[in-house]
Amino acid sequence: MATLIDLARTPVRELNQALHAPEAGSWRVLNPRGAHAVACGIREDLAVDIEGHVGYYCAGMNQRATVTVHGNAGTGVAENMMSGTVRVRGNASQSAGATAHGGLLVVDGDASARCGISMKGVDIVVGGNVGHMSAFMGQAGRLVVCGDAGEALGDSLYEARIYVRGTVKSLGADCVEKEMREEHVVELAELLKAAERDEDAADFRRYGSARTLYHFNVGNSAAY
């Protein structure tokens, strides 16, 4: 049976302290009411279900845990996540998965601007659309967009891979469309399965870095 925490009665600080020294492997959080920093810094193999909308930085710095938000999430959900799984059943605000090093972030709805900004190894799967400058300065990991992408996708990208099923409004500096080879179809199919999505991997296009901005060149100065 899950340990029940009602944030209408218990402060977020006490919830997070309990999750850092858990007595049970399964938790259910009621009445988050847009609270910030819910379920942050978990380092254990826990399952945490949050029943409602959360504010900024939910599940930040997550390690090993599976955190599910049954609602929408504010800025920076799963920021700097290291491992584990974070799933948002609704929509996510800007900077979802920012600087995350590992694990899997799934947003069933839409994600706003700068989804995956400076991502460093995380896998992000968005069931809907993403906003402008998603995967900005993405260094490693994979961003999968089952809907459409906004302006400046992959701006100043390093080695992160981007897969988009729908349309891309525009590509950012040094981001180009690349060939979708069989190895990428297989890789993407595995990611979609892990995210519990049923889209066909063959329907996606792949984007990555043109690698022209790795070293300063005066001829490329206008692109910086």
Accessible surface in RSA format (square Angstrom, percent):
REM  Atomic radii and reference values for relative SASA: ProtOr
REM  Chains: A
REM  Algorithm: Lee & Richards
REM  Probe-radius: 1.40
REM  Slices: 20
REM RES _ NUM      All-atoms   Total-Side   Main-Chain    Non-polar    All polar
REM                ABS   REL    ABS   REL    ABS   REL    ABS   REL    ABS   REL
RES MET A   1   231.53 119.9 150.03  99.3  81.51 194.1 123.87 105.3 107.67 142.6
RES ALA A   2    38.78  35.7  21.06  32.5  17.71  40.3  21.06  29.7  17.71  46.9
RES THR A   3    46.34  33.0  39.13  39.7   7.21  17.2  34.44  46.3  11.89  18.0
RES LEU A   4    99.51  55.4  75.60  54.1  23.91  60.1  75.60  53.1  23.91  64.3
RES ILE A   5    27.55  15.7  25.57  19.1   1.97   4.8  27.55  19.8   0.00   0.0
RES ASP A   6    35.78  25.1  32.05  31.9   3.73   8.8  13.72  32.3  22.06  22.0
RES LEU A   7    16.47   9.2   3.44   2.5  13.03  32.8   3.44   2.4  13.03  35.1
RES ALA A   8    50.99  46.9  21.82  33.7  29.17  66.4  21.96  30.9  29.03  76.9
RES ARG A   9   211.35  88.7 174.19  88.8  37.16  88.5  59.18  80.9 152.17  92.2
RES THR A  10    33.02  23.5  29.89  30.3   3.13   7.4  10.77  14.5  22.25  33.6
RES PRO A  11    75.29  54.9  63.11  57.5  12.18  44.3  74.63  61.6   0.65   4.1
RES VAL A  12    33.92  22.3  30.01  27.2   3.91   9.4  30.01  26.1   3.91  10.6
RES ARG A  13   180.07  75.6 171.46  87.4   8.60  20.5  56.29  76.9 123.78  75.0
RES GLU A  14    94.41  54.2  88.45  66.9   5.97  14.2  26.46  51.2  67.96  55.5
RES LEU A  15     0.11   0.1   0.00   0.0   0.11   0.3   0.11   0.1   0.00   0.0
RES ASN A  16    19.88  13.7  19.83  19.2   0.05   0.1   8.15  19.6  11.73  11.3
RES GLN A  17   107.98  60.4  99.79  72.9   8.19  19.5  39.49  84.1  68.48  51.9
RES ALA A  18    33.60  30.9  23.53  36.3  10.06  22.9  32.88  46.3   0.72   1.9
RES LEU A  19     0.13   0.1   0.13   0.1   0.00   0.0   0.13   0.1   0.00   0.0
RES HIS A  20    71.19  38.9  55.09  38.3  16.10  41.2  40.51  41.7  30.69  35.7
RES ALA A  21    75.51  69.4  56.90  87.8  18.61  42.3  64.52  90.9  10.99  29.1
RES PRO A  22    41.49  30.2  16.89  15.4  24.60  89.4  17.10  14.1  24.39 151.6
RES GLU A  23   175.18 100.6 134.41 101.7  40.77  97.1  57.92 112.0 117.27  95.7
RES ALA A  24    31.89  29.3  19.57  30.2  12.31  28.0  30.43  42.8   1.46   3.9
RES GLY A  25    45.03  55.5   0.00   N/A  45.03  55.5  26.97  74.0  18.07  40.5
RES SER A  26    45.78  38.7  44.86  59.9   0.92   2.1  27.46  58.5  18.32  25.7
RES TRP A  27    11.65   4.7  10.66   5.2   0.99   2.3  10.66   5.7   0.99   1.6
RES ARG A  28   106.63  44.8 106.63  54.4   0.00   0.0  23.98  32.8  82.65  50.1
RES VAL A  29     0.00   0.0   0.00   0.0   0.00   0.0   0.00   0.0   0.00   0.0
RES LEU A  30    41.03  22.9  40.97  29.3   0.06   0.1  41.03  28.8   0.00   0.0
RES ASN A  31    63.09  43.5  56.30  54.4   6.79  16.4   5.35  12.9  57.75  55.8
RES PRO A  32     4.37   3.2   1.82   1.7   2.55   9.3   1.82   1.5   2.55  15.9
RES ARG A  33   172.10  72.3 130.02  66.3  42.08 100.2  72.89  99.6  99.21  60.1
RES GLY A  34    31.07  38.3   0.00   N/A  31.07  38.3  19.30  53.0  11.77  26.4
RES ALA A  35    27.27  25.1  16.28  25.1  10.99  25.0  26.98  38.0   0.29   0.8
RES HIS A  36   101.86  55.7  92.18  64.1   9.68  24.8  66.11  68.1  35.74  41.6
RES ALA A  37    38.09  35.0  38.02  58.7   0.07   0.2  38.02  53.5   0.07   0.2
RES VAL A  38     0.00   0.0   0.00   0.0   0.00   0.0   0.00   0.0   0.00   0.0
RES ALA A  39     0.00   0.0   0.00   0.0   0.00   0.0   0.00   0.0   0.00   0.0
RES CYS A  40    17.86  13.5  17.02  19.0   0.84   2.0  11.79  29.9   6.07   6.5
RES GLY A  41    14.57  18.0   0.00   N/A  14.57  18.0  11.47  31.5   3.10   6.9
RES ILE A  42     0.00   0.0   0.00   0.0   0.00   0.0   0.00   0.0   0.00   0.0
RES ARG A  43   139.15  58.4 134.08  68.4   5.07  12.1  39.85  54.5  99.29  60.2
RES GLU A  44    65.02  37.3  65.02  49.2   0.00   0.0   6.23  12.1  58.78  48.0
RES ASP A  45   103.53  72.5  84.47  84.1  19.05  45.1  15.82  37.2  87.71  87.5
RES LEU A  46     9.33   5.2   5.90   4.2   3.43   8.6   7.79   5.5   1.54   4.1
RES ALA A  47    40.55  37.3  39.87  61.5   0.68   1.5  39.87  56.2   0.68   1.8
RES VAL A  48     1.12   0.7   0.00   0.0   1.12   2.7   0.00   0.0   1.12   3.0
RES ASP A  49    46.61  32.6  46.61  46.4   0.00   0.0   7.43  17.5  39.17  39.1
RES ILE A  50     0.00   0.0   0.00   0.0   0.00   0.0   0.00   0.0   0.00   0.0
RES GLU A  51    61.51  35.3  47.94  36.3  13.57  32.3  15.46  29.9  46.06  37.6
RES GLY A  52    20.44  25.2   0.00   N/A  20.44  25.2  19.89  54.6   0.55   1.2
RES HIS A  53   101.28  55.4  98.53  68.5   2.75   7.0  69.62  71.8  31.66  36.8
RES VAL A  54     7.43   4.9   0.00   0.0   7.43  17.9   0.00   0.0   7.43  20.2
RES GLY A  55     8.23  10.1   0.00   N/A   8.23  10.1   8.11  22.3   0.12   0.3
RES TYR A  56   108.82  50.8 108.75  61.9   0.08   0.2  61.58  46.3  47.24  58.2
RES TYR A  57    90.62  42.3  90.62  51.6   0.00   0.0  52.13  39.2  38.48  47.4
RES CYS A  58     0.33   0.3   0.33   0.4   0.00   0.0   0.33   0.8   0.00   0.0
RES ALA A  59     0.00   0.0   0.00   0.0   0.00   0.0   0.00   0.0   0.00   0.0
RES GLY A  60     4.23   5.2   0.00   N/A   4.23   5.2   4.23  11.6   0.00   0.0
RES MET A  61   101.42  52.5 100.30  66.4   1.12   2.7  62.39  53.0  39.03  51.7
RES ASN A  62     0.00   0.0   0.00   0.0   0.00   0.0   0.00   0.0   0.00   0.0
RES GLN A  63    68.20  38.1  68.20  49.8   0.00   0.0   0.81   1.7  67.39  51.1
RES ARG A  64   134.21  56.4 119.87  61.1  14.34  34.1  45.84  62.7  88.37  53.6
RES ALA A  65     0.00   0.0   0.00   0.0   0.00   0.0   0.00   0.0   0.00   0.0
RES THR A  66    60.38  42.9  59.69  60.5   0.69   1.7  34.84  46.8  25.54  38.6
RES VAL A  67     0.01   0.0   0.00   0.0   0.01   0.0   0.00   0.0   0.01   0.0
RES THR A  68    15.54  11.1  15.54  15.8   0.00   0.0   1.62   2.2  13.92  21.0
RES VAL A  69     0.00   0.0   0.00   0.0   0.00   0.0   0.00   0.0   0.00   0.0
RES HIS A  70    69.71  38.1  52.74  36.7  16.97  43.4  39.65  40.9  30.06  35.0
RES GLY A  71    11.36  14.0   0.00   N/A  11.36  14.0  10.80  29.6   0.56   1.2
RES ASN A  72    60.03  41.4  59.85  57.8   0.19   0.4  16.28  39.2  43.76  42.3
RES ALA A  73     5.53   5.1   0.00   0.0   5.53  12.6   1.46   2.1   4.07  10.8
RES GLY A  74    14.42  17.8   0.00   N/A  14.42  17.8  14.04  38.5   0.38   0.9
RES THR A  75    22.17  15.8  21.93  22.2   0.24   0.6  14.46  19.4   7.71  11.7
RES GLY A  76     0.71   0.9   0.00   N/A   0.71   0.9   0.63   1.7   0.08   0.2
RES VAL A  77     0.05   0.0   0.04   0.0   0.01   0.0   0.05   0.0   0.00   0.0
RES ALA A  78     0.00   0.0   0.00   0.0   0.00   0.0   0.00   0.0   0.00   0.0
RES GLU A  79    61.28  35.2  60.78  46.0   0.50   1.2   4.07   7.9  57.21  46.7
RES ASN A  80    50.88  35.1  50.86  49.1   0.02   0.1   8.69  20.9  42.19  40.8
RES MET A  81     0.00   0.0   0.00   0.0   0.00   0.0   0.00   0.0   0.00   0.0
RES MET A  82    81.62  42.3  69.13  45.8  12.49  29.7  65.84  56.0  15.78  20.9
RES SER A  83    39.75  33.6  39.75  53.0   0.00   0.0  34.50  73.5   5.25   7.4
RES GLY A  84    21.01  25.9   0.00   N/A  21.01  25.9  11.60  31.8   9.41  21.1
RES THR A  85    39.23  27.9  39.14  39.7   0.09   0.2  15.35  20.6  23.87  36.1
RES VAL A  86     0.00   0.0   0.00   0.0   0.00   0.0   0.00   0.0   0.00   0.0
RES ARG A  87    19.08   8.0  19.04   9.7   0.04   0.1   3.05   4.2  16.03   9.7
RES VAL A  88     0.00   0.0   0.00   0.0   0.00   0.0   0.00   0.0   0.00   0.0
RES ARG A  89   111.19  46.7  91.41  46.6  19.78  47.1  29.49  40.3  81.69  49.5
RES GLY A  90    17.09  21.1   0.00   N/A  17.09  21.1  17.01  46.7   0.08   0.2
RES ASN A  91    71.48  49.3  70.94  68.5   0.55   1.3  15.74  37.9  55.75  53.9
RES ALA A  92     5.49   5.0   0.00   0.0   5.49  12.5   1.31   1.8   4.18  11.1
RES SER A  93    42.56  36.0  35.41  47.3   7.15  16.5  19.14  40.8  23.42  32.8
RES GLN A  94    72.48  40.5  72.48  53.0   0.00   0.0   6.98  14.9  65.50  49.7
RES SER A  95    21.05  17.8  21.05  28.1   0.00   0.0   7.51  16.0  13.54  19.0
RES ALA A  96     0.06   0.1   0.04   0.1   0.02   0.0   0.04   0.1   0.02   0.0
RES GLY A  97     0.00   0.0   0.00   N/A   0.00   0.0   0.00   0.0   0.00   0.0
RES ALA A  98     6.64   6.1   6.64  10.2   0.00   0.0   6.64   9.4   0.00   0.0
RES THR A  99    42.67  30.4  42.67  43.3   0.00   0.0  38.86  52.2   3.81   5.8
RES ALA A 100     0.00   0.0   0.00   0.0   0.00   0.0   0.00   0.0   0.00   0.0
RES HIS A 101    79.31  43.3  65.48  45.5  13.84  35.4  37.40  38.5  41.91  48.8
RES GLY A 102    11.79  14.5   0.00   N/A  11.79  14.5  11.79  32.4   0.00   0.0
RES GLY A 103    26.95  33.2   0.00   N/A  26.95  33.2  12.98  35.6  13.97  31.3
RES LEU A 104    23.79  13.2  23.64  16.9   0.14   0.4  23.64  16.6   0.14   0.4
RES LEU A 105     0.00   0.0   0.00   0.0   0.00   0.0   0.00   0.0   0.00   0.0
RES VAL A 106     0.14   0.1   0.14   0.1   0.00   0.0   0.14   0.1   0.00   0.0
RES VAL A 107     0.00   0.0   0.00   0.0   0.00   0.0   0.00   0.0   0.00   0.0
RES ASP A 108    36.34  25.5  23.45  23.3  12.90  30.5  15.69  36.9  20.66  20.6
RES GLY A 109    18.44  22.7   0.00   N/A  18.44  22.7  18.43  50.6   0.01   0.0
RES ASP A 110    62.68  43.9  62.35  62.1   0.33   0.8  17.20  40.5  45.47  45.4
RES ALA A 111     3.90   3.6   0.04   0.1   3.87   8.8   0.58   0.8   3.32   8.8
RES SER A 112    50.68  42.8  41.72  55.7   8.97  20.7  21.04  44.8  29.64  41.5
RES ALA A 113     7.76   7.1   7.17  11.1   0.59   1.3   7.17  10.1   0.59   1.6
RES ARG A 114    79.17  33.2  79.17  40.4   0.00   0.0  12.01  16.4  67.16  40.7
RES CYS A 115     0.32   0.2   0.26   0.3   0.06   0.1   0.32   0.8   0.00   0.0
RES GLY A 116     0.00   0.0   0.00   N/A   0.00   0.0   0.00   0.0   0.00   0.0
RES ILE A 117    38.75  22.0  38.75  28.9   0.00   0.0  38.75  27.9   0.00   0.0
RES SER A 118    19.42  16.4  19.42  25.9   0.00   0.0  11.69  24.9   7.73  10.8
RES MET A 119     0.00   0.0   0.00   0.0   0.00   0.0   0.00   0.0   0.00   0.0
RES LYS A 120    67.06  32.7  52.14  32.0  14.92  35.5  42.71  38.4  24.35  25.9
RES GLY A 121    28.14  34.7   0.00   N/A  28.14  34.7  10.89  29.9  17.26  38.6
RES VAL A 122     0.00   0.0   0.00   0.0   0.00   0.0   0.00   0.0   0.00   0.0
RES ASP A 123    23.77  16.7  23.72  23.6   0.05   0.1   0.08   0.2  23.69  23.6
RES ILE A 124     0.09   0.1   0.00   0.0   0.09   0.2   0.00   0.0   0.09   0.2
RES VAL A 125     0.03   0.0   0.03   0.0   0.00   0.0   0.03   0.0   0.00   0.0
RES VAL A 126     0.00   0.0   0.00   0.0   0.00   0.0   0.00   0.0   0.00   0.0
RES GLY A 127    13.61  16.8   0.00   N/A  13.61  16.8   0.56   1.5  13.05  29.2
RES GLY A 128    15.52  19.1   0.00   N/A  15.52  19.1  15.52  42.6   0.00   0.0
RES ASN A 129    64.70  44.6  64.53  62.4   0.18   0.4  14.25  34.3  50.46  48.8
RES VAL A 130     6.61   4.3   0.02   0.0   6.59  15.9   1.39   1.2   5.22  14.2
RES GLY A 131    21.22  26.2   0.00   N/A  21.22  26.2  19.96  54.8   1.25   2.8
RES HIS A 132    79.25  43.3  77.01  53.5   2.24   5.7  49.88  51.4  29.37  34.2
RES MET A 133    46.56  24.1  46.48  30.8   0.08   0.2  25.08  21.3  21.48  28.5
RES SER A 134     0.29   0.2   0.02   0.0   0.27   0.6   0.02   0.0   0.27   0.4
RES ALA A 135     0.00   0.0   0.00   0.0   0.00   0.0   0.00   0.0   0.00   0.0
RES PHE A 136    47.94  24.0  47.94  29.7   0.00   0.0  47.94  29.1   0.00   0.0
RES MET A 137    70.45  36.5  70.45  46.6   0.00   0.0  45.27  38.5  25.17  33.3
RES GLY A 138     0.00   0.0   0.00   N/A   0.00   0.0   0.00   0.0   0.00   0.0
RES GLN A 139    60.21  33.7  53.88  39.4   6.33  15.1  19.02  40.5  41.19  31.2
RES ALA A 140    39.39  36.2  38.74  59.8   0.65   1.5  39.39  55.5   0.00   0.0
RES GLY A 141    17.72  21.9   0.00   N/A  17.72  21.9   7.84  21.5   9.88  22.1
RES ARG A 142    59.97  25.2  59.97  30.6   0.00   0.0  10.28  14.1  49.68  30.1
RES LEU A 143     0.16   0.1   0.16   0.1   0.00   0.0   0.16   0.1   0.00   0.0
RES VAL A 144     0.00   0.0   0.00   0.0   0.00   0.0   0.00   0.0   0.00   0.0
RES VAL A 145     0.00   0.0   0.00   0.0   0.00   0.0   0.00   0.0   0.00   0.0
RES CYS A 146     7.20   5.4   0.72   0.8   6.48  15.2   0.72   1.8   6.48   7.0
RES GLY A 147    15.02  18.5   0.00   N/A  15.02  18.5  15.02  41.2   0.00   0.0
RES ASP A 148    60.56  42.4  60.27  60.0   0.29   0.7  13.35  31.4  47.21  47.1
RES ALA A 149     4.97   4.6   0.03   0.0   4.94  11.2   1.29   1.8   3.68   9.8
RES GLY A 150    16.56  20.4   0.00   N/A  16.56  20.4  15.44  42.4   1.12   2.5
RES GLU A 151    85.57  49.1  84.61  64.0   0.96   2.3  17.94  34.7  67.63  55.2
RES ALA A 152    23.68  21.8  22.73  35.1   0.95   2.2  23.68  33.4   0.00   0.0
RES LEU A 153     1.41   0.8   0.84   0.6   0.57   1.4   1.41   1.0   0.00   0.0
RES GLY A 154     0.00   0.0   0.00   N/A   0.00   0.0   0.00   0.0   0.00   0.0
RES ASP A 155    24.19  16.9  24.19  24.1   0.00   0.0   0.25   0.6  23.94  23.9
RES SER A 156    35.20  29.7  30.82  41.1   4.38  10.1  16.47  35.1  18.73  26.2
RES LEU A 157     3.96   2.2   0.00   0.0   3.96  10.0   0.00   0.0   3.96  10.7
RES TYR A 158    91.72  42.8  91.33  52.0   0.39   1.0  53.30  40.1  38.43  47.4
RES GLU A 159    82.81  47.5  67.10  50.8  15.71  37.4  50.25  97.2  32.56  26.6
RES ALA A 160     1.83   1.7   0.00   0.0   1.83   4.2   0.00   0.0   1.83   4.8
RES ARG A 161    79.49  33.4  79.49  40.5   0.00   0.0  14.34  19.6  65.15  39.5
RES ILE A 162     0.05   0.0   0.05   0.0   0.00   0.0   0.05   0.0   0.00   0.0
RES TYR A 163     0.00   0.0   0.00   0.0   0.00   0.0   0.00   0.0   0.00   0.0
RES VAL A 164     0.00   0.0   0.00   0.0   0.00   0.0   0.00   0.0   0.00   0.0
RES ARG A 165   110.22  46.3  91.62  46.7  18.60  44.3   6.55   8.9 103.67  62.8
RES GLY A 166    20.91  25.8   0.00   N/A  20.91  25.8  18.36  50.4   2.56   5.7
RES THR A 167    91.41  65.0  91.30  92.6   0.11   0.3  75.29 101.1  16.12  24.4
RES VAL A 168    28.58  18.8   6.20   5.6  22.38  53.9   6.22   5.4  22.36  60.6
RES LYS A 169   150.38  73.4 116.72  71.6  33.66  80.1  76.42  68.8  73.96  78.8
RES SER A 170    47.03  39.7  39.36  52.5   7.67  17.7  39.49  84.1   7.53  10.6
RES LEU A 171    66.80  37.2  40.90  29.3  25.89  65.1  40.90  28.7  25.89  69.7
RES GLY A 172     9.53  11.7   0.00   N/A   9.53  11.7   4.77  13.1   4.76  10.7
RES ALA A 173    28.89  26.6  13.73  21.2  15.17  34.5  25.06  35.3   3.83  10.2
RES ASP A 174    19.02  13.3   1.79   1.8  17.22  40.7   7.31  17.2  11.71  11.7
RES CYS A 175     7.35   5.6   0.00   0.0   7.35  17.3   0.00   0.0   7.35   7.9
RES VAL A 176    58.35  38.4  57.41  52.0   0.94   2.3  58.35  50.7   0.00   0.0
RES GLU A 177    89.86  51.6  65.55  49.6  24.31  57.9  23.57  45.6  66.29  54.1
RES LYS A 178    55.60  27.1  44.25  27.2  11.35  27.0  33.04  29.7  22.56  24.0
RES GLU A 179   119.04  68.3 100.79  76.3  18.25  43.5  48.72  94.2  70.32  57.4
RES MET A 180    47.39  24.5  21.90  14.5  25.49  60.7  21.90  18.6  25.49  33.8
RES ARG A 181   101.41  42.6  96.20  49.0   5.21  12.4  42.98  58.7  58.43  35.4
RES GLU A 182   124.16  71.3 115.20  87.2   8.96  21.3  63.54 122.9  60.62  49.5
RES GLU A 183    96.56  55.4  81.38  61.6  15.18  36.1  39.16  75.7  57.40  46.9
RES HIS A 184     0.47   0.3   0.47   0.3   0.00   0.0   0.00   0.0   0.47   0.5
RES VAL A 185    34.14  22.5  34.14  30.9   0.00   0.0  34.14  29.7   0.00   0.0
RES VAL A 186    73.43  48.3  70.93  64.2   2.50   6.0  73.34  63.7   0.09   0.3
RES GLU A 187    31.70  18.2  28.74  21.7   2.96   7.0  13.62  26.4  18.07  14.8
RES LEU A 188     0.00   0.0   0.00   0.0   0.00   0.0   0.00   0.0   0.00   0.0
RES ALA A 189    47.09  43.3  39.92  61.6   7.17  16.3  42.12  59.3   4.97  13.2
RES GLU A 190   114.13  65.5 105.96  80.2   8.18  19.5  44.08  85.3  70.06  57.2
RES LEU A 191     9.63   5.4   8.01   5.7   1.62   4.1   9.47   6.7   0.16   0.4
RES LEU A 192     3.83   2.1   3.83   2.7   0.00   0.0   3.83   2.7   0.00   0.0
RES LYS A 193   167.64  81.8 154.06  94.5  13.58  32.3 100.94  90.9  66.69  71.0
RES ALA A 194    59.99  55.2  32.50  50.1  27.50  62.5  44.91  63.2  15.08  40.0
RES ALA A 195     0.07   0.1   0.00   0.0   0.07   0.2   0.00   0.0   0.07   0.2
RES GLU A 196   129.48  74.3  94.17  71.2  35.31  84.1  41.75  80.8  87.72  71.6
RES ARG A 197    62.89  26.4  46.46  23.7  16.43  39.1   6.67   9.1  56.22  34.1
RES ASP A 198   140.70  98.6 106.97 106.5  33.73  79.7  47.47 111.7  93.23  93.0
RES GLU A 199    32.97  18.9  17.22  13.0  15.76  37.5  10.34  20.0  22.63  18.5
RES ASP A 200    84.08  58.9  73.65  73.3  10.43  24.7  28.25  66.5  55.84  55.7
RES ALA A 201     5.75   5.3   2.47   3.8   3.28   7.5   2.47   3.5   3.28   8.7
RES ALA A 202    68.75  63.2  42.52  65.6  26.23  59.7  44.01  62.0  24.74  65.5
RES ASP A 203    74.23  52.0  54.59  54.3  19.64  46.4  17.06  40.2  57.17  57.0
RES PHE A 204     5.75   2.9   0.00   0.0   5.75  15.0   0.00   0.0   5.75  16.5
RES ARG A 205    97.71  41.0  96.53  49.2   1.18   2.8  41.21  56.3  56.51  34.2
RES ARG A 206    19.14   8.0  18.77   9.6   0.37   0.9   0.00   0.0  19.14  11.6
RES TYR A 207     5.66   2.6   5.60   3.2   0.06   0.2   3.67   2.8   1.99   2.4
RES GLY A 208     4.54   5.6   0.00   N/A   4.54   5.6   4.54  12.5   0.00   0.0
RES SER A 209     4.14   3.5   0.83   1.1   3.31   7.6   0.83   1.8   3.31   4.6
RES ALA A 210    37.42  34.4  15.44  23.8  21.98  50.0  20.76  29.2  16.65  44.1
RES ARG A 211   132.94  55.8 113.11  57.7  19.83  47.2  32.86  44.9 100.08  60.7
RES THR A 212    71.74  51.0  59.81  60.6  11.93  28.4  56.26  75.6  15.48  23.4
RES LEU A 213    29.84  16.6  15.11  10.8  14.73  37.0  15.32  10.8  14.52  39.1
RES TYR A 214    88.15  41.2  59.00  33.6  29.16  75.9  61.52  46.2  26.64  32.8
RES HIS A 215   150.52  82.3 141.00  98.0   9.52  24.4 100.96 104.0  49.56  57.7
RES PHE A 216   148.70  74.4 115.37  71.5  33.33  86.7 115.44  70.0  33.26  95.2
RES ASN A 217    80.15  55.3  75.42  72.9   4.73  11.4  12.33  29.7  67.82  65.6
RES VAL A 218   119.54  78.7 110.63 100.2   8.92  21.5 110.63  96.1   8.92  24.2
RES GLY A 219    66.70  82.3   0.00   N/A  66.70  82.3  35.24  96.7  31.47  70.5
RES ASN A 220    48.24  33.3  43.83  42.4   4.41  10.6   5.76  13.9  42.48  41.1
RES SER A 221    57.59  48.7  45.04  60.1  12.54  28.9  20.96  44.6  36.63  51.3
RES ALA A 222   106.94  98.3  67.62 104.4  39.32  89.5  79.91 112.5  27.04  71.6
RES ALA A 223    47.03  43.2  29.97  46.2  17.06  38.8  39.72  55.9   7.31  19.4
RES TYR A 224   119.94  56.0  57.57  32.8  62.37 162.3  87.01  65.4  32.93  40.6
END  Absolute sums over single chains surface
CHAIN  1 A    10040.1       8076.7       1963.4       4974.7       5065.4
END  Absolute sums over all chains
TOTAL         10040.1       8076.7       1963.4       4974.7       5065.4
